[in-house]
Amino acid sequence: MDVLNVETIPTAKHCRMTCSGKSCRFRAVRRLLLFVSVFLLGPYSYSESPPDGPYETFYSNGQLKEKGKYKDGERDGAWEQFYDAGQLKSKGNFKNGEGLLKWFDKGGQWLSTEKWVEGDEGERRLDELDENEQLMQRTYLRDNQPLRTEWFDEDGNLTETEFY
């Protein structure tokens, strides 16, 4: 999936608090990255277990899409994702399913940094960090479905919460 129309992303019923500042300006981009992150990094539900060892997927044109490895059913070690023309899309390291992942545009410019943290009872947390690794957005997921998202301002204060 190389081009994604933000208008076609399904929305859920939710309630919203108001926001201000930097967190509002990047909301659309962050929602798109959240959708892409969950879609690309969460192909398995917690009831399924990918085989341990090296893992690779490819685009229909034969170009490498993603590579890494699984250990005990979770991402482990170095992971990379690529655009269909071969440019690096994301790069990170995982241990026991937790890790830090940096996203890049097709020109190699940094877009965002994500931190994945495993929780209890199949819950995961996705933190999106700015260029200074300050928390901008936090999303809680269960079975790769978002439960709620929180947005933070430049000072780390909670400015908005969205429930799904």
C-alpha angles and dihedrals in degrees: 000000000000102000121041123184107218090208091065096055107112115243127213131218106270146153121236139204121207123267138196142188128013095349091065096047094060099036096108093048092047093050090051091049091047091052092047092045094051091043096048101033098039108054093137129062118223090256090062124065122204115221117267118253137045117355127196135167128189138205119243088259089062095252116138110258103179139355136184139103140265127224122186089351095305135097111270132183127349119002128185134181126194139200116245091261091055103259117138111264101176139355131189151131129249136192121185089347094306122109155127119261128187120204124209135190121237090270092057096255117143114254105175146330122233131196117202118202126183117226137186125296096011095310119139132189125215116197119191113207131195126231089282091050092249115148113260102161137010124195126188116209137185120193086354092299118119115246099180140341127212126198125205133200128231090277094053095255119144108250105168141013125195122193122202 
